[in-house]
Amino acid sequence: MQVPFLDLKAAYDELAEQSEPKMLESLRSGWYILGPEVSRFEQDFARYCEVSHALGVANGLDALRLALVALDIGPGDRVLVPSNTYIATWLAVSQCGAIPVPVEPDPATHNITAEGIRAAMVSGAKAVIPVHLYGQPADMTAIMTAARDLGLKVIEDAAQAHGACWDGHRIGGAGDIVCWSFYPGKNLGALGDGGAVTTNCDTLAERLTLLRNYGSREKYRNEVAGFNSRLDPVQAAFLSVKLAVLDDWNARRAAIAARYLSELDGLGLTLPYVAARADPVWHLFVVRHPERDRLAADLAKVGIQTLVHYPIPPHAQAAYSDMSLTDEALPLAATLAREVLSLPIGPHLNAAQIDHVIQSLRQLA
Ligand SMILES: *Cc1c(COP(=O)(O)O)cnc(C)c1O
């Protein structure tokens, strides 16, 4: 039996009947940049995230870059980032001329904590970017308190956490700016690149509106040196349809996670830990195993596709060799990169496929 890691075609097929007329309407409307379709999705997404403003941008990396620029972070500034995140979190900081300062995660949740932020604090730090990694919300209550104490702005990287809740509230409005990706493989994925920023601050929303559109409110009048980073209407049309099923699809992921958590217990795998106030959306189901590569190869032999998020932490990438950060300095990021394995958990797995994953792990783990 084959178990694909994520079946994007099945996701498209389920939504085709509903979304194709809307996308066709958008294509035939003659309006191809921003406009009413994007505004409609922005309002829906803001309401979904319980936040006052959502703005569509070109991708998740741009969302982070625009957020940093909107908060006046630039050359020479330092920004605290998780040591074990996807490299986009670091690249956004570097691309603004600022310097990423790694914060080691909590080994149980894989997310950074208020204590970790305090321990990693350096002079010149202006902001922190907590990542809700794997769809597990970080402790925003404690992180906001620590950040305010330390004088840090907070940008949340919510690229993996569409619909997640911390302490009963949706991710999307706790930090100064929250950044989203609609990359096809994300829980709220588009049919190409896309992203968004959300905020409760009117001033920041205004600034981000300018920044995504050449610094321009009125055509050919440029108030600030902005970017070209906008969500396409045809993507917005698709995303509006997908947003309506997001909670249902996240619930399917949660049902698979519940089975994995109960039926894979006691096998020598370290299973994900869910914090008491967290309501995760299971973008990824990440286990740890000391013989990760052997296990992944054995699972592949029985048709089960797994992935590693992420095999090389940002500090060990060639892109960051000039920072001379060592595995010894960031032991958790280094260990997690060696041991983590992501099991299939997409919303289109059937019961037989989930059974096959569980039975196989009982033999192979
Ligand atoms: C996907 C992702 C991004 C980047 O999003 P893109 O839309 O691919 O640019 C940023 N941060 C995290 C944690 C991600 O998973």
The ligand as an SDF file (V2000), in Angstrom:
LIG
                    3D

 15 15  0  0  0  0  0  0  0  0999 V2000
    6.4850   27.8850    4.5950 C   0  0  0  0  0  0  0  0  0  0  0  0
    7.1350   28.6790    5.6480 C   0  0  0  0  0  0  0  0  0  0  0  0
    7.5800   30.0050    5.4280 C   0  0  0  0  0  0  0  0  0  0  0  0
    7.6750   30.6320    4.0760 C   0  0  0  0  0  0  0  0  0  0  0  0
    6.5480   30.6860    3.3210 O   0  0  0  0  0  0  0  0  0  0  0  0
    6.6400   30.7950    1.7180 P   0  0  0  0  0  0  0  0  0  0  0  0
    5.2400   31.1360    1.3410 O   0  0  0  0  0  0  0  0  0  0  0  0
    7.1100   29.5020    1.1970 O   0  0  0  0  0  0  0  0  0  0  0  0
    7.5810   31.9240    1.4070 O   0  0  0  0  0  0  0  0  0  0  0  0
    8.0560   30.7120    6.5090 C   0  0  0  0  0  0  0  0  0  0  0  0
    8.1430   30.1650    7.7230 N   0  0  0  0  0  0  0  0  0  0  0  0
    7.7510   28.9030    7.9710 C   0  0  0  0  0  0  0  0  0  0  0  0
    7.8640   28.3660    9.3590 C   0  0  0  0  0  0  0  0  0  0  0  0
    7.2540   28.1140    6.9420 C   0  0  0  0  0  0  0  0  0  0  0  0
    6.8920   26.8460    7.1970 O   0  0  0  0  0  0  0  0  0  0  0  0
  1  2  1  0
  2  3  1  0
  2 14  2  0
  3  4  1  0
  3 10  2  0
  4  5  1  0
  5  6  1  0
  6  7  2  0
  6  8  1  0
  6  9  1  0
 10 11  1  0
 11 12  2  0
 12 13  1  0
 12 14  1  0
 14 15  1  0
M  END
$$$$
